[in-house]
Amino acid sequence: TVCSLLCSFYVDSSFAGDSGVTQNPSVLWAKKDKPAEMSCNHNKGSTYIYMYWFLQRQGKPMELIAFISTANKPDFGNFSREKFSATKKEAESGSFTVKNVESDDSALYFCAVSEHSGTVLLHC
């Protein structure tokens, strides 16, 4: 059985302009019980060390799955690290993996980055 994970990032030039954040692949098809990995890159500079991974299931609000920085292990909040993994070895890039894909994992997946500062501003 093949499940689909639609990996996406929101870029609306009339609203946000060029965000400088890219996510690959744009559409990801994965086999059941196999891992599905996606990457996130940005050109905002080396001070943007924080990365956030969100998911949005059809008809549901967006949820934060993971938060990670170059200096710390990922924080999955209410989500299971048995199900998901995230890495960020350098400021400009990171990756996110759904470890064992199931049909319930079909969703939009978003990444966002923010700068190391006193103010939190997400760039999606």
N, CA, C and O atoms as a GROMACS GRO file, in nm:
protein
  496
    1THR      N    1   0.084  -0.118   0.000
    1THR     CA    2   0.000   0.000   0.000
    1THR      C    3   0.088   0.124   0.000
    1THR      O    4   0.186   0.132   0.074
    2VAL      N    5   0.054   0.219  -0.083
    2VAL     CA    6   0.128   0.344  -0.088
    2VAL      C    7   0.044   0.453  -0.023
    2VAL      O    8  -0.074   0.469  -0.054
    3CYS      N    9   0.106   0.527   0.068
    3CYS     CA   10   0.041   0.640   0.134
    3CYS      C   11   0.101   0.767   0.078
    3CYS      O   12   0.216   0.767   0.034
    4SER      N   13   0.026   0.873   0.078
    4SER     CA   14   0.081   0.999   0.031
    4SER      C   15   0.100   1.095   0.146
    4SER      O   16   0.012   1.112   0.230
    5LEU      N   17   0.216   1.158   0.148
    5LEU     CA   18   0.243   1.268   0.239
    5LEU      C   19   0.262   1.390   0.150
    5LEU      O   20   0.352   1.391   0.066
    6LEU      N   21   0.181   1.489   0.168
    6LEU     CA   22   0.197   1.609   0.089
    6LEU      C   23   0.279   1.706   0.170
    6LEU      O   24   0.232   1.761   0.270
    7CYS      N   25   0.401   1.726   0.127
    7CYS     CA   26   0.492   1.815   0.199
    7CYS      C   27   0.485   1.951   0.133
    7CYS      O   28   0.498   1.962   0.011
    8SER      N   29   0.465   2.052   0.210
    8SER     CA   30   0.444   2.183   0.150
    8SER      C   31   0.500   2.292   0.238
    8SER      O   32   0.528   2.271   0.356
    9PHE      N   33   0.515   2.408   0.180
    9PHE     CA   34   0.549   2.527   0.256
    9PHE      C   35   0.466   2.640   0.198
    9PHE      O   36   0.438   2.642   0.079
   10TYR      N   37   0.427   2.733   0.282
   10TYR     CA   38   0.338   2.840   0.239
   10TYR      C   39   0.420   2.958   0.192
   10TYR      O   40   0.490   3.021   0.271
   11VAL      N   41   0.411   2.988   0.066
   11VAL     CA   42   0.475   3.107   0.012
   11VAL      C   43   0.372   3.178  -0.074
   11VAL      O   44   0.332   3.128  -0.179
   12ASP      N   45   0.330   3.293  -0.030
   12ASP     CA   46   0.236   3.376  -0.103
   12ASP      C   47   0.302   3.512  -0.121
   12ASP      O   48   0.310   3.590  -0.026
   13SER      N   49   0.349   3.540  -0.241
   13SER     CA   50   0.426   3.662  -0.262
   13SER      C   51   0.347   3.789  -0.232
   13SER      O   52   0.406   3.892  -0.200
   14SER      N   53   0.216   3.783  -0.243
   14SER     CA   54   0.136   3.902  -0.212
   14SER      C   55   0.127   3.924  -0.061
   14SER      O   56   0.096   4.035  -0.017
   15PHE      N   57   0.154   3.820   0.017
   15PHE     CA   58   0.143   3.831   0.163
   15PHE      C   59   0.280   3.840   0.229
   15PHE      O   60   0.306   3.932   0.306
   16ALA      N   61   0.367   3.745   0.200
   16ALA     CA   62   0.493   3.736   0.272
   16ALA      C   63   0.616   3.768   0.188
   16ALA      O   64   0.725   3.784   0.243
   17GLY      N   65   0.600   3.778   0.058
   17GLY     CA   66   0.718   3.796  -0.025
   17GLY      C   67   0.798   3.667  -0.030
   17GLY      O   68   0.749   3.561   0.009
   18ASP      N   69   0.922   3.677  -0.078
   18ASP     CA   70   1.008   3.560  -0.082
   18ASP      C   71   1.056   3.530   0.059
   18ASP      O   72   1.130   3.609   0.118
   19SER      N   73   1.013   3.418   0.113
   19SER     CA   74   1.045   3.385   0.252
   19SER      C   75   1.189   3.338   0.269
   19SER      O   76   1.243   3.345   0.379
   20GLY      N   77   1.252   3.292   0.161
   20GLY     CA   78   1.388   3.240   0.172
   20GLY      C   79   1.394   3.101   0.231
   20GLY      O   80   1.502   3.051   0.260
   21VAL      N   81   1.278   3.037   0.249
   21VAL     CA   82   1.270   2.902   0.306
   21VAL      C   83   1.218   2.808   0.198
   21VAL      O   84   1.114   2.835   0.137
   22THR      N   85   1.289   2.698   0.175
   22THR     CA   86   1.244   2.598   0.077
   22THR      C   87   1.236   2.462   0.143
   22THR      O   88   1.311   2.429   0.235
   23GLN      N   89   1.142   2.384   0.094
   23GLN     CA   90   1.118   2.251   0.149
   23GLN      C   91   1.112   2.152   0.035
   23GLN      O   92   1.050   2.179  -0.068
   24ASN      N   93   1.176   2.037   0.052
   24ASN     CA   94   1.180   1.934  -0.052
   24ASN      C   95   1.155   1.797   0.009
   24ASN      O   96   1.196   1.771   0.122
   25PRO      N   97   1.089   1.709  -0.064
   25PRO     CA   98   1.021   1.734  -0.190
   25PRO      C   99   0.889   1.807  -0.169
   25PRO      O  100   0.841   1.818  -0.056
   26SER      N  101   0.831   1.857  -0.278
   26SER     CA  102   0.703   1.927  -0.264
   26SER      C  103   0.588   1.827  -0.247
   26SER      O  104   0.489   1.857  -0.181
   27VAL      N  105   0.600   1.710  -0.307
   27VAL     CA  106   0.504   1.601  -0.287
   27VAL      C  107   0.584   1.474  -0.260
   27VAL      O  108   0.680   1.444  -0.332
   28LEU      N  109   0.545   1.401  -0.160
   28LEU     CA  110   0.618   1.281  -0.120
   28LEU      C  111   0.522   1.163  -0.111
   28LEU      O  112   0.424   1.167  -0.037
   29TRP      N  113   0.552   1.059  -0.187
   29TRP     CA  114   0.475   0.935  -0.179
   29TRP      C  115   0.561   0.834  -0.104
   29TRP      O  116   0.679   0.820  -0.135
   30ALA      N  117   0.504   0.767  -0.008
   30ALA     CA  118   0.581   0.672   0.072
   30ALA      C  119   0.504   0.542   0.089
   30ALA      O  120   0.381   0.541   0.095
   31LYS      N  121   0.577   0.433   0.097
   31LYS     CA  122   0.515   0.302   0.120
   31LYS      C  123   0.484   0.285   0.268
   31LYS      O  124   0.557   0.333   0.355
   32LYS      N  125   0.375   0.216   0.293
   32LYS     CA  126   0.333   0.188   0.431
   32LYS      C  127   0.446   0.117   0.505
   32LYS      O  128   0.513   0.030   0.450
   33ASP      N  129   0.466   0.155   0.631
   33ASP     CA  130   0.568   0.099   0.720
   33ASP      C  131   0.712   0.135   0.682
   33ASP      O  132   0.806   0.082   0.740
   34LYS      N  133   0.730   0.224   0.585
   34LYS     CA  134   0.864   0.271   0.546
   34LYS      C  135   0.880   0.416   0.592
   34LYS      O  136   0.780   0.484   0.614
   35PRO      N  137   1.003   0.465   0.606
   35PRO     CA  138   1.024   0.605   0.645
   35PRO      C  139   1.002   0.700   0.529
   35PRO      O  140   1.020   0.665   0.412
   36ALA      N  141   0.964   0.822   0.562
   36ALA     CA  142   0.949   0.929   0.464
   36ALA      C  143   1.024   1.051   0.518
   36ALA      O  144   0.993   1.102   0.625
   37GLU      N  145   1.124   1.097   0.442
   37GLU     CA  146   1.209   1.207   0.488
   37GLU      C  147   1.189   1.330   0.400
   37GLU      O  148   1.176   1.319   0.278
   38MET      N  149   1.186   1.446   0.464
   38MET     CA  150   1.178   1.573   0.392
   38MET      C  151   1.283   1.668   0.448
   38MET      O  152   1.325   1.654   0.563
   39SER      N  153   1.325   1.763   0.366
   39SER     CA  154   1.428   1.857   0.410
   39SER      C  155   1.377   2.000   0.402
   39SER      O  156   1.283   2.031   0.330
   40CYS      N  157   1.443   2.085   0.480
   40CYS     CA  158   1.409   2.227   0.483
   40CYS      C  159   1.540   2.305   0.478
   40CYS      O  160   1.633   2.276   0.553
   41ASN      N  161   1.547   2.403   0.389
   41ASN     CA  162   1.667   2.486   0.374
   41ASN      C  163   1.625   2.632   0.372
   41ASN      O  164   1.513   2.666   0.333
   42HIS      N  165   1.716   2.719   0.413
   42HIS     CA  166   1.687   2.863   0.406
   42HIS      C  167   1.814   2.939   0.373
   42HIS      O  168   1.926   2.890   0.389
   43ASN      N  169   1.794   3.062   0.326
   43ASN     CA  170   1.907   3.149   0.293
   43ASN      C  171   1.904   3.275   0.379
   43ASN      O  172   1.947   3.382   0.334
   44LYS      N  173   1.856   3.264   0.500
   44LYS     CA  174   1.837   3.379   0.588
   44LYS      C  175   1.961   3.410   0.672
   44LYS      O  176   1.967   3.516   0.735
   45GLY      N  177   2.059   3.320   0.674
   45GLY     CA  178   2.182   3.345   0.747
   45GLY      C  179   2.201   3.250   0.864
   45GLY      O  180   2.109   3.179   0.905
   46SER      N  181   2.322   3.251   0.918
   46SER     CA  182   2.360   3.155   1.021
   46SER      C  183   2.299   3.183   1.158
   46SER      O  184   2.311   3.099   1.248
   47THR      N  185   2.235   3.298   1.177
   47THR     CA  186   2.170   3.326   1.306
   47THR      C  187   2.032   3.263   1.315
   47THR      O  188   1.971   3.262   1.422
   48TYR      N  189   1.980   3.211   1.204
   48TYR     CA  190   1.849   3.144   1.202
   48TYR      C  191   1.870   2.997   1.237
   48TYR      O  192   1.869   2.910   1.150
   49ILE      N  193   1.889   2.972   1.366
   49ILE     CA  194   1.926   2.837   1.411
   49ILE      C  195   1.806   2.754   1.456
   49ILE      O  196   1.822   2.634   1.483
   50TYR      N  197   1.688   2.814   1.464
   50TYR     CA  198   1.570   2.740   1.511
   50TYR      C  199   1.485   2.694   1.393
   50TYR      O  200   1.461   2.770   1.299
   51MET      N  201   1.441   2.569   1.399
   51MET     CA  202   1.355   2.514   1.295
   51MET      C  203   1.234   2.449   1.361
   51MET      O  204   1.245   2.384   1.465
   52TYR      N  205   1.119   2.469   1.299
   52TYR     CA  206   0.992   2.418   1.348
   52TYR      C  207   0.930   2.332   1.238
   52TYR      O  208   0.934   2.369   1.121
   53TRP      N  209   0.872   2.219   1.276
   53TRP     CA  210   0.802   2.133   1.183
   53TRP      C  211   0.656   2.122   1.227
   53TRP      O  212   0.626   2.092   1.342
   54PHE      N  213   0.566   2.149   1.133
   54PHE     CA  214   0.422   2.147   1.159
   54PHE      C  215   0.356   2.045   1.068
   54PHE      O  216   0.410   2.010   0.964
   55LEU      N  217   0.239   1.999   1.109
   55LEU     CA  218   0.155   1.920   1.019
   55LEU      C  219   0.013   1.975   1.025
   55LEU      O  220  -0.031   2.028   1.127
   56GLN      N  221  -0.056   1.959   0.913
   56GLN     CA  222  -0.197   1.997   0.908
   56GLN      C  223  -0.273   1.889   0.832
   56GLN      O  224  -0.255   1.869   0.712
   57ARG      N  225  -0.357   1.820   0.907
   57ARG     CA  226  -0.442   1.718   0.846
   57ARG      C  227  -0.566   1.785   0.788
   57ARG      O  228  -0.606   1.893   0.833
   58GLN      N  229  -0.627   1.722   0.690
   58GLN     CA  230  -0.742   1.779   0.622
   58GLN      C  231  -0.852   1.815   0.722
   58GLN      O  232  -0.893   1.731   0.802
   59GLY      N  233  -0.898   1.940   0.717
   59GLY     CA  234  -1.006   1.986   0.803
   59GLY      C  235  -0.966   2.013   0.947
   59GLY      O  236  -1.052   2.040   1.030
   60LYS      N  237  -0.836   2.007   0.977
   60LYS     CA  238  -0.786   2.026   1.114
   60LYS      C  239  -0.693   2.147   1.119
   60LYS      O  240  -0.639   2.187   1.016
   61PRO      N  241  -0.673   2.204   1.237
   61PRO     CA  242  -0.578   2.314   1.249
   61PRO      C  243  -0.433   2.264   1.242
   61PRO      O  244  -0.406   2.146   1.264
   62MET      N  245  -0.341   2.354   1.210
   62MET     CA  246  -0.200   2.320   1.205
   62MET      C  247  -0.149   2.289   1.346
   62MET      O  248  -0.189   2.354   1.442
   63GLU      N  249  -0.061   2.188   1.357
   63GLU     CA  250  -0.004   2.148   1.486
   63GLU      C  251   0.148   2.149   1.477
   63GLU      O  252   0.205   2.107   1.377
   64LEU      N  253   0.213   2.197   1.582
   64LEU     CA  254   0.359   2.192   1.590
   64LEU      C  255   0.400   2.051   1.631
   64LEU      O  256   0.363   2.003   1.738
   65ILE      N  257   0.478   1.985   1.545
   65ILE     CA  258   0.527   1.850   1.575
   65ILE      C  259   0.660   1.857   1.649
   65ILE      O  260   0.679   1.790   1.750
   66ALA      N  261   0.752   1.939   1.596
   66ALA     CA  262   0.887   1.939   1.652
   66ALA      C  263   0.950   2.077   1.644
   66ALA      O  264   0.922   2.156   1.554
   67PHE      N  265   1.035   2.104   1.741
   67PHE     CA  266   1.117   2.224   1.746
   67PHE      C  267   1.260   2.176   1.766
   67PHE      O  268   1.287   2.090   1.850
   68ILE      N  269   1.353   2.232   1.687
   68ILE     CA  270   1.492   2.189   1.698
   68ILE      C  271   1.584   2.307   1.668
   68ILE      O  272   1.550   2.396   1.591
   69SER      N  273   1.700   2.306   1.730
   69SER     CA  274   1.804   2.404   1.699
   69SER      C  275   1.934   2.329   1.674
   69SER      O  276   1.943   2.208   1.698
   70THR      N  277   2.034   2.401   1.626
   70THR     CA  278   2.162   2.336   1.598
   70THR      C  279   2.229   2.288   1.726
   70THR      O  280   2.314   2.198   1.720
   71ALA      N  281   2.193   2.345   1.840
   71ALA     CA  282   2.260   2.312   1.966
   71ALA      C  283   2.187   2.210   2.052
   71ALA      O  284   2.242   2.160   2.150
   72ASN      N  285   2.062   2.177   2.017
   72ASN     CA  286   1.981   2.092   2.104
   72ASN      C  287   1.916   1.977   2.029
   72ASN      O  288   1.902   1.981   1.906
   73LYS      N  289   1.877   1.875   2.103
   73LYS     CA  290   1.798   1.766   2.047
   73LYS      C  291   1.658   1.816   2.020
   73LYS      O  292   1.614   1.913   2.083
   74PRO      N  293   1.585   1.752   1.929
   74PRO     CA  294   1.449   1.798   1.899
   74PRO      C  295   1.353   1.782   2.016
   74PRO      O  296   1.364   1.687   2.094
   75ASP      N  297   1.262   1.875   2.026
   75ASP     CA  298   1.154   1.870   2.125
   75ASP      C  299   1.026   1.838   2.048
   75ASP      O  300   0.983   1.916   1.964
   76PHE      N  301   0.967   1.723   2.077
   76PHE     CA  302   0.847   1.680   2.006
   76PHE      C  303   0.718   1.711   2.082
   76PHE      O  304   0.610   1.672   2.037
   77GLY      N  305   0.726   1.779   2.193
   77GLY     CA  306   0.606   1.816   2.267
   77GLY      C  307   0.518   1.695   2.293
   77GLY      O  308   0.561   1.599   2.357
   78ASN      N  309   0.394   1.700   2.244
   78ASN     CA  310   0.298   1.592   2.263
   78ASN      C  311   0.312   1.479   2.161
   78ASN      O  312   0.241   1.379   2.169
   79PHE      N  313   0.404   1.495   2.065
   79PHE     CA  314   0.422   1.393   1.962
   79PHE      C  315   0.533   1.296   2.003
   79PHE      O  316   0.617   1.329   2.086
   80SER      N  317   0.531   1.178   1.945
   80SER     CA  318   0.621   1.070   1.985
   80SER      C  319   0.751   1.071   1.904
   80SER      O  320   0.748   1.080   1.781
   81ARG      N  321   0.863   1.062   1.973
   81ARG     CA  322   0.991   1.048   1.902
   81ARG      C  323   1.006   0.907   1.846
   81ARG      O  324   1.097   0.880   1.768
   82GLU      N  325   0.915   0.816   1.884
   82GLU     CA  326   0.912   0.683   1.823
   82GLU      C  327   0.856   0.692   1.681
   82GLU      O  328   0.888   0.610   1.596
   83LYS      N  329   0.773   0.793   1.657
   83LYS     CA  330   0.707   0.811   1.528
   83LYS      C  331   0.784   0.906   1.436
   83LYS      O  332   0.789   0.885   1.314
   84PHE      N  333   0.846   1.011   1.494
   84PHE     CA  334   0.910   1.116   1.416
   84PHE      C  335   1.055   1.136   1.458
   84PHE      O  336   1.092   1.106   1.572
   85SER      N  337   1.136   1.186   1.366
   85SER     CA  338   1.271   1.230   1.401
   85SER      C  339   1.300   1.360   1.327
   85SER      O  340   1.243   1.387   1.222
   86ALA      N  341   1.390   1.439   1.382
   86ALA     CA  342   1.430   1.566   1.321
   86ALA      C  343   1.578   1.587   1.348
   86ALA      O  344   1.627   1.556   1.457
   87THR      N  345   1.648   1.641   1.249
   87THR     CA  346   1.789   1.672   1.265
   87THR      C  347   1.816   1.813   1.214
   87THR      O  348   1.747   1.862   1.124
   88LYS      N  349   1.916   1.876   1.272
   88LYS     CA  350   1.959   2.010   1.228
   88LYS      C  351   2.105   2.026   1.267
   88LYS      O  352   2.136   2.072   1.377
   89LYS      N  353   2.194   1.989   1.177
   89LYS     CA  354   2.337   1.993   1.205
   89LYS      C  355   2.399   2.128   1.171
   89LYS      O  356   2.506   2.161   1.222
   90GLU      N  357   2.333   2.205   1.087
   90GLU     CA  358   2.382   2.338   1.051
   90GLU      C  359   2.265   2.434   1.044
   90GLU      O  360   2.150   2.393   1.028
   91ALA      N  361   2.294   2.563   1.056
   91ALA     CA  362   2.188   2.663   1.066
   91ALA      C  363   2.098   2.666   0.943
   91ALA      O  364   1.977   2.684   0.956
   92GLU      N  365   2.154   2.649   0.825
   92GLU     CA  366   2.079   2.669   0.701
   92GLU      C  367   1.996   2.550   0.655
   92GLU      O  368   1.926   2.561   0.554
   93SER      N  369   2.002   2.437   0.725
   93SER     CA  370   1.925   2.322   0.677
   93SER      C  371   1.889   2.226   0.790
   93SER      O  372   1.950   2.228   0.897
   94GLY      N  373   1.789   2.144   0.763
   94GLY     CA  374   1.746   2.043   0.858
   94GLY      C  375   1.660   1.941   0.787
   94GLY      O  376   1.624   1.959   0.670
   95SER      N  377   1.627   1.834   0.857
   95SER     CA  378   1.541   1.731   0.797
   95SER      C  379   1.442   1.680   0.900
   95SER      O  380   1.461   1.693   1.021
   96PHE      N  381   1.336   1.621   0.848
   96PHE     CA  382   1.228   1.568   0.930
   96PHE      C  383   1.187   1.434   0.870
   96PHE      O  384   1.176   1.422   0.748
   97THR      N  385   1.165   1.333   0.955
   97THR     CA  386   1.129   1.200   0.908
   97THR      C  387   1.007   1.146   0.981
   97THR      O  388   0.999   1.152   1.104
   98VAL      N  389   0.913   1.094   0.904
   98VAL     CA  390   0.805   1.012   0.958
   98VAL      C  391   0.859   0.870   0.950
   98VAL      O  392   0.881   0.818   0.840
   99LYS      N  393   0.881   0.807   1.064
   99LYS     CA  394   0.957   0.681   1.066
   99LYS      C  395   0.885   0.563   1.001
   99LYS      O  396   0.945   0.494   0.919
  100ASN      N  397   0.761   0.539   1.035
  100ASN     CA  398   0.684   0.427   0.979
  100ASN      C  399   0.552   0.481   0.928
  100ASN      O  400   0.456   0.496   1.003
  101VAL      N  401   0.549   0.509   0.799
  101VAL     CA  402   0.433   0.574   0.740
  101VAL      C  403   0.308   0.487   0.750
  101VAL      O  404   0.310   0.368   0.719
  102GLU      N  405   0.200   0.550   0.793
  102GLU     CA  406   0.068   0.488   0.798
  102GLU      C  407  -0.029   0.582   0.726
  102GLU      O  408   0.005   0.697   0.700
  103SER      N  409  -0.148   0.533   0.693
  103SER     CA  410  -0.244   0.616   0.621
  103SER      C  411  -0.281   0.742   0.698
  103SER      O  412  -0.311   0.844   0.637
  104ASP      N  413  -0.279   0.737   0.831
  104ASP     CA  414  -0.310   0.855   0.913
  104ASP      C  415  -0.205   0.965   0.901
  104ASP      O  416  -0.229   1.077   0.946
  105ASP      N  417  -0.091   0.936   0.842
  105ASP     CA  418   0.016   1.035   0.829
  105ASP      C  419  -0.001   1.126   0.708
  105ASP      O  420   0.077   1.220   0.689
  106SER      N  421  -0.101   1.099   0.625
  106SER     CA  422  -0.127   1.183   0.509
  106SER      C  423  -0.170   1.321   0.556
  106SER      O  424  -0.272   1.336   0.622
  107ALA      N  425  -0.090   1.423   0.521
  107ALA     CA  426  -0.114   1.558   0.570
  107ALA      C  427  -0.024   1.656   0.496
  107ALA      O  428   0.063   1.615   0.419
  108LEU      N  429  -0.044   1.784   0.521
  108LEU     CA  430   0.051   1.886   0.478
  108LEU      C  431   0.156   1.899   0.588
  108LEU      O  432   0.122   1.906   0.706
  109TYR      N  433   0.283   1.901   0.550
  109TYR     CA  434   0.393   1.918   0.644
  109TYR      C  435   0.463   2.049   0.609
  109TYR      O  436   0.496   2.074   0.493
  110PHE      N  437   0.486   2.132   0.709
  110PHE     CA  438   0.545   2.264   0.690
  110PHE      C  439   0.670   2.278   0.775
  110PHE      O  440   0.677   2.225   0.886
  111CYS      N  441   0.769   2.349   0.724
  111CYS     CA  442   0.882   2.388   0.808
  111CYS      C  443   0.886   2.540   0.816
  111CYS      O  444   0.840   2.610   0.726
  112ALA      N  445   0.940   2.589   0.926
  112ALA     CA  446   0.959   2.732   0.946
  112ALA      C  447   1.089   2.750   1.023
  112ALA      O  448   1.133   2.659   1.094
  113VAL      N  449   1.150   2.867   1.010
  113VAL     CA  450   1.274   2.896   1.082
  113VAL      C  451   1.261   3.028   1.155
  113VAL      O  452   1.182   3.114   1.118
  114SER      N  453   1.341   3.043   1.260
  114SER     CA  454   1.347   3.172   1.329
  114SER      C  455   1.489   3.199   1.376
  114SER      O  456   1.572   3.108   1.388
  115GLU      N  457   1.514   3.324   1.401
  115GLU     CA  458   1.646   3.372   1.439
  115GLU      C  459   1.667   3.360   1.589
  115GLU      O  460   1.573   3.367   1.667
  116HIS      N  461   1.791   3.342   1.627
  116HIS     CA  462   1.827   3.343   1.769
  116HIS      C  463   1.826   3.488   1.817
  116HIS      O  464   1.918   3.565   1.789
  117SER      N  465   1.719   3.524   1.888
  117SER     CA  466   1.707   3.660   1.940
  117SER      C  467   1.602   3.660   2.050
  117SER      O  468   1.544   3.556   2.081
  118GLY      N  469   1.579   3.776   2.109
  118GLY     CA  470   1.477   3.789   2.212
  118GLY      C  471   1.337   3.789   2.155
  118GLY      O  472   1.241   3.764   2.228
  119THR      N  473   1.324   3.816   2.026
  119THR     CA  474   1.194   3.820   1.959
  119THR      C  475   1.181   3.697   1.871
  119THR      O  476   1.274   3.662   1.799
  120VAL      N  477   1.066   3.633   1.874
  120VAL     CA  478   1.043   3.516   1.790
  120VAL      C  479   0.961   3.559   1.670
  120VAL      O  480   0.848   3.607   1.684
  121LEU      N  481   1.018   3.542   1.551
  121LEU     CA  482   0.951   3.573   1.426
  121LEU      C  483   0.970   3.453   1.335
  121LEU      O  484   1.083   3.423   1.296
  122LEU      N  485   0.863   3.385   1.301
  122LEU     CA  486   0.871   3.266   1.218
  122LEU      C  487   0.867   3.304   1.072
  122LEU      O  488   0.787   3.389   1.032
  123HIS      N  489   0.953   3.243   0.991
  123HIS     CA  490   0.953   3.261   0.847
  123HIS      C  491   0.917   3.126   0.786
  123HIS      O  492   0.994   3.031   0.796
  124CYS      N  493   0.800   3.119   0.724
  124CYS     CA  494   0.754   2.992   0.667
  124CYS      C  495   0.778   2.992   0.518
  124CYS      O  496   0.747   2.894   0.450
   0.00000   0.00000   0.00000
